[in-house]
Amino acid sequence: CRSVPEAEKVVASLATHGLARGQDGLELYVMCEIPNNVIQVEEFAKHFDGFSIGSNDLTQLVLGVDRDSTLVADAFNERAPGVMRFIRTAIEGAHRAGRHIGSCGQAPSDYPDFAEFLIRCGIDSISLNPDSIVAITQRVHAMEQSLDAGSSSAARQPQNS
């Protein structure tokens, strides 16, 4: 969903097919995987109940690279400062709007420090690959316990990226 007017059309189209937001508890989530979704996260939040950050696509579009191209794939880096800033901005904006925001994509499964970054930013949920669930879940649990022990809001503030 690339723009707010497109979001309005998507929501209206779903409703014409019996999928009305809020009816019978239906919640609508949208992928947050292009820069415009991040820049206008609070406007998108007026039309959706939550977001899922697609870190693979967002990385490609923030950095202008195709991770599948042998010519530029080496420049693909989910942990690049600009990508991480976009992700942090999306999380903060979704929370300001009172919306749930999760993460899907490869990065938290491949890079435990990326999963920790998401936790420090206050992400609500993280999707993981089956082969990384146990290790990353244990690491996230330990990190959350240490943050809870600090119990100050400053402990959950993201570090500069």
Secondary structure as the mmCIF struct_conf table of DSSP 4:
data_model
#
loop_
_struct_conf.conf_type_id
_struct_conf.id
_struct_conf.beg_label_comp_id
_struct_conf.beg_label_asym_id
_struct_conf.beg_label_seq_id
_struct_conf.end_label_comp_id
_struct_conf.end_label_asym_id
_struct_conf.end_label_seq_id
BEND BEND1 SER A 3 SER A 3
HELX_RH_AL_P HELX_RH_AL_P1 VAL A 4 THR A 16
TURN_TY1_P TURN_TY1_P1 HIS A 17 GLY A 18
TURN_TY1_P TURN_TY1_P2 ARG A 21 GLY A 22
HELX_RH_3T_P HELX_RH_3T_P1 GLN A 23 GLY A 25
STRN STRN1 TYR A 29 CYS A 32
BEND BEND2 ILE A 34 ILE A 34
HELX_RH_AL_P HELX_RH_AL_P2 PRO A 35 ILE A 39
TURN_TY1_P TURN_TY1_P3 GLN A 40 GLN A 40
HELX_RH_AL_P HELX_RH_AL_P3 VAL A 41 PHE A 44
TURN_TY1_P TURN_TY1_P4 ALA A 45 HIS A 47
BEND BEND3 ASP A 49 ASP A 49
STRN STRN2 GLY A 50 GLY A 54
HELX_RH_AL_P HELX_RH_AL_P4 SER A 55 LEU A 63
TURN_TY1_P TURN_TY1_P5 GLY A 64 GLY A 64
TURN_TY1_P TURN_TY1_P6 ARG A 67 ASP A 68
TURN_TY1_P TURN_TY1_P7 THR A 70 VAL A 72
HELX_RH_3T_P HELX_RH_3T_P2 ALA A 73 ALA A 75
TURN_TY1_P TURN_TY1_P8 GLU A 78 ARG A 79
BEND BEND4 ALA A 80 ALA A 80
HELX_RH_AL_P HELX_RH_AL_P5 PRO A 81 ARG A 96
TURN_TY1_P TURN_TY1_P9 ALA A 97 GLY A 98
STRN STRN3 HIS A 100 CYS A 104
BEND BEND5 GLY A 105 GLN A 106
HELX_RH_AL_P HELX_RH_AL_P6 ALA A 107 ASP A 110
HELX_RH_AL_P HELX_RH_AL_P7 PRO A 112 CYS A 121
TURN_TY1_P TURN_TY1_P10 GLY A 122 GLY A 122
BEND BEND6 ASP A 124 ASP A 124
STRN STRN4 SER A 125 ILE A 126
HELX_RH_3T_P HELX_RH_3T_P3 PRO A 130 SER A 132
HELX_RH_AL_P HELX_RH_AL_P8 ILE A 133 GLY A 150
BEND BEND7 SER A 152 SER A 152
HELX_RH_3T_P HELX_RH_3T_P4 SER A 153 ARG A 156
BEND BEND8 GLN A 157 GLN A 157
HELX_LH_PP_P HELX_LH_PP_P1 PRO A 158 ASN A 160
#
